């Protein structure tokens, strides 16, 4: 595929119609062009030398032998970075190439560029690096006492609560009401979650092409073209307009493509050689080359009256951010802000601490802090219901958070949040009858690869409730640009840098444009930084809201401009912003303005599992869910997002965990890191609860994250019901069931 191939015109309908996603069939049939399929004449291949140590001083790097090998066009170290040596998604704490220290296994140390990938691999083997190993910081609790990995404390001085303990990325305290108020019943628990990988299709890859005038074009699979550009350009010592980012085929992201991978490296090599350079990670390199979900340790205490009303909740949340900051400060805020779940709690104390370690870097992943705390909070609600002798669903209805109530941050909920309706709709879904034995082994826990005939099976039904913010928070200037070129014949072209990562934003933008312009003759230009302003990131469940608003505003402005001119071609760009948010107070965690979060979405899930308690194997039989979706732009795509989000939550509940030893990943392949397949997925029955969000374009809400937030908690709830065991850690291991 050529790097300049334009996206074909898409045939989609209007807002509210059920429409297939344009990339669905090509991805299933293998015809989809990923970033790794890019090619161009004269292309060279880049590769990366990575640290074998979790923590070490870099004493020396010698690339002489590598440069003498056949086909080698260059070998670069940190000394060859012409501009800034550090970059970062939110804080510039990560070196382009290791300078004097490596902080995780897999950190980039040097680059090579060659005529052939095998020549590049051999050149990496010829580079000589002398390391002085240092004691790794690998336990998140001990990290608060060990040597600081970043003595310059790059996240301090940004309005966060000052915490002088070593290796603190962010410490957030939310104090609400009187946390010491008593309750008739008290339940406590400690919960842990392992590291989850995004496990997307198509590992990190891209192609950098020098323009012959000192600039460069980078074709890459990413989530945010403009923020990539704004990190890359300073490191290359170039102006932003000299670095143009173009979106290539993306096979899912789930947060893992928010941080840079090979963007700066490929551009450095392209500018060094004056030729196009392609870089493609293999799957093992991908495991070390992007951030993961934060592992967590959460301690909870819930107090309630005898009739079940929550009086006070205390929660301590510890998150391992790994070697660099990435988005850990925001993940910590989300974990705290949504830690109690969608319940009215008038008195609370929530402490969240994210720390640096020498483990793999962690950052954004679908659910972004709320997944971890939902798992803990919902286990507490189940424990409280059992202690009180109440139905778990009734306990949740009794404490449900709705408009007019306040979050622990003091923010009053003013938008839509139909929590009770979501609970009732999910709880009303009828569960399937239990299948009799004997049955097809495919329909038993473990499938045909196990010897069970089902005698040890116990069935359990679980329920969970969760919620999360929509769009960016805490004063982040969240905006999205769109440009509409309206031709004299009535046809139109929409320009947007919104990253299509499989979530269907391409279809949303065309549905909006065709609805607003009243014509089907609408096409979408390639996604690039070269022709339009930033769309922001495909993250935080924001893109449907923000891109729909930007395209709507640009379409309406284009029609007004054409009417003012009396016809002809018009070219209009507009920027959409949602209502302003403000930071949380660094000492109390209370809002400093009207809101810290612009909108919220809630989901409930009912799950049936079968657990073979003799073998420790689990089969998820059925999932029924109700989700608050605002207004469904494309119900078919929305249902696909709920199913996909549920699959990732199932993975975290049962099988997905990056295992590390002294900071090194032990299972960096899909042989050993297991993800759900079609045979692991149950039928998912979906109820869409449409209560339009008043401030959003067309009343929409993002839908991709709530199912992941709630599904792990719901599945493990059902497993507790089946086994009678506390199951306080995810993923649940067979030993947790059998012992």
Order of alpha helices (4+ residues) and beta strands (2+ residues): alpha-beta-beta-alpha-beta-beta-beta-beta-beta-alpha-beta-beta-beta-beta-beta-alpha-beta-alpha-beta-alpha-beta-beta-alpha-beta-alpha-alpha-alpha-beta-beta-beta-alpha-beta-alpha-beta-beta-beta-alpha-beta-beta-beta-alpha-beta-alpha
